[in-house]
């Protein structure tokens, strides 16, 4: 079995348990799956150090064991950990599918948005739910800028305590005093 399924499954066996996991987010009852091209996801999306974003997220996926009539549905959070989602969908064409999701307007620096795609067989009447053909394949969109540190939390360097001042050793006053005595003595003799 391992030699036949190796391209599609990760198989691990122990004396107590045999485990079989799909490599392409397949359901346990199917070989249909997908992989997302992570390198192309945010080529057209930009986020700045202020957290403002623009552009779009291009989702390209390779489909494994594709069937006629399949659709790829993708979702992306509106904000980190948000229940609101942006979405797109497209029909699978051969072994590929792609769709575009608008990039949310904001993503704080250092944060990420979670997204995922799945394969479905859409209901013909558009009223019934779609039948899932794969598990959710996750992806993430990051704002790679570092978050600005809060100035109130920034630790400042403290100045060392002032040293006690010692009295200055100076002969300036004694020289000045001697000069005054000399002048006073000369004035007294002259008068």
C-alpha positions in Angstrom: 0.0 0.0 0.0 2.8 2.4 0.9 4.4 2.2 -2.5 1.1 2.9 -4.3 0.0 5.8 -2.1 3.3 7.4 -1.3 2.9 10.3 -3.8 -0.4 11.3 -2.2 0.0 10.3 1.4 2.3 10.4 4.4 2.2 7.0 5.9 3.7 6.2 9.3 3.3 3.0 11.2 4.1 1.9 14.7 3.4 -1.4 16.5 0.3 0.2 18.0 -1.0 2.5 15.3 -0.9 3.1 11.5 -1.3 6.8 10.4 -2.1 8.1 7.0 -2.2 11.8 6.3 -2.9 13.5 2.9 -0.1 15.6 1.5 -2.5 17.8 -0.4 -5.3 18.5 2.1 -7.4 15.6 0.9 -10.4 14.3 2.7 -10.1 10.9 4.2 -12.6 9.6 1.6 -10.9 11.1 -1.5 -7.6 11.7 -3.3 -8.7 15.2 -4.6 -6.5 17.9 -3.1 -4.6 21.2 -3.7 -1.4 23.1 -2.9 -1.2 26.8 -2.8 1.7 28.7 -4.5 2.8 30.7 -1.4 5.5 32.6 -3.4 2.9 34.3 -5.6 0.3 35.2 -2.9 1.4 38.7 -2.0 3.2 39.8 -5.1 0.5 42.4 -5.8 -0.2 43.4 -2.2 1.7 45.9 -0.1 1.5 47.1 3.5 3.5 50.0 4.9 5.0 50.7 8.3 1.9 52.7 9.2 -0.3 49.6 8.7 -2.1 50.9 5.5 -2.4 48.3 2.8 -3.2 48.2 -0.9 -3.4 45.8 -3.8 -4.7 42.2 -4.1 -3.9 38.7 -3.1 -3.5 36.4 -6.1 -4.2 32.8 -5.1 -2.7 30.2 -7.5 -3.2 26.5 -6.7 -2.2 23.3 -8.2 -5.0 20.7 -8.1 -4.3 17.0 -7.4 -6.6 14.4 -9.0 -8.9 17.1 -10.4 -12.5 16.2 -11.4 -14.8 18.0 -13.8 -17.0 20.7 -12.3 -14.8 21.5 -9.3 -14.6 25.0 -7.9 -11.9 26.5 -5.6 -13.1 28.8 -2.9 -10.7 31.0 -0.9 -11.2 33.2 2.1 -9.0 35.8 3.8 -9.6 37.6 7.2 -10.6 41.2 7.0 -8.4 41.9 10.0 -6.3 39.7 12.3 -8.5 37.2 14.1 -11.6 38.7 12.5 -14.8 36.8 11.8 -15.4 38.9 8.7 -13.8 37.3 5.6 -13.1 38.4 2.0 -13.5 35.7 -0.5 -13.1 34.6 -4.1 -13.9 31.5 -6.2 -13.0 30.1 -9.6 -13.7 27.0 -11.6 -10.8 24.5 -11.7 -9.3 24.4 -15.2 -7.3 21.2 -15.7 -4.8 20.9 -12.8 -4.9 24.6 -11.9 -7.1 27.2 -10.3 -6.6 30.8 -9.4 -8.7 33.7 -8.0 -8.0 37.2 -6.6 -9.0 38.6 -3.2 -8.9 42.3 -2.4 -6.3 43.1 0.2 -7.8 44.6 3.4 -7.1 48.3 3.9 -5.2 47.8 7.1 -2.8 45.3 8.6 -0.8 46.5 11.6 3.0 46.1 11.4 4.2 42.7 12.6 0.7 41.2 12.3 -0.7 38.5 9.9 -3.9 37.6 8.2 -5.0 34.0 7.9 -6.6 32.7 4.8 -7.5 29.3 3.3 -8.7 27.6 0.2 -10.8 24.5 -0.4 -12.2 22.5 -3.3 -15.9 22.1 -3.6 -18.5 20.7 -5.9 -21.1 23.5 -6.1 -24.8 22.6 -5.9 -26.7 23.0 -9.2 -29.5 25.1 -7.7 -27.2 27.6 -5.8 -29.5 27.2 -2.8 -28.1 23.9 -1.4 -24.7 23.9 0.3 -21.6 23.0 -1.8 -20.1 19.6 -1.2 -16.6 19.8 0.2 -14.0 17.9 -1.9 -10.9 18.8 0.2 -9.8 20.1 3.6 -8.9 23.7 4.1 -5.4 24.6 2.8 -4.1 27.5 5.0 -2.0 30.4 4.0 -0.9 33.7 5.7 -0.3 37.3 4.6 2.1 39.2 6.7 3.0 42.9 7.2 6.7 42.4 7.5 7.4 45.9 9.0 8.4 45.9 12.6 5.8 47.4 15.0 6.6 50.9 16.3 7.5 50.8 20.0 5.3 52.8 22.4 7.3 55.8 23.7 5.7 55.4 27.1 7.1 51.9 27.4 10.5 52.7 26.0 13.2 52.6 28.7 15.3 55.6 28.8 18.9 55.8 30.1 19.1 57.3 33.5 21.6 60.0 34.4 24.1 59.1 37.2 23.5 60.8 40.5 25.4 64.1 41.0 28.7 63.9 42.9 29.0 66.0 46.1 31.0 69.1 45.3 34.2 69.7 47.2 35.3 73.2 47.9 37.7 74.5 45.3 41.3 75.0 46.2 42.2 78.2 44.6 44.7 81.0 45.5 42.8 83.5 43.4 41.2 85.2 46.5 44.4 85.2 48.4 46.3 86.8 45.6 43.5 89.3 45.1 43.5 90.0 48.9 47.3 90.6 48.9 47.1 92.9 46.0 44.4 94.9 47.8 46.6 95.2 50.9 49.5 96.3 48.8 47.4 99.0 47.2 46.0 100.1 50.5 49.4 100.3 52.0 50.7 102.3 49.1 47.8 104.7 49.3 48.3 105.2 53.0 52.0 106.1 52.5 51.2 108.4 49.6 48.7 110.4 51.4 
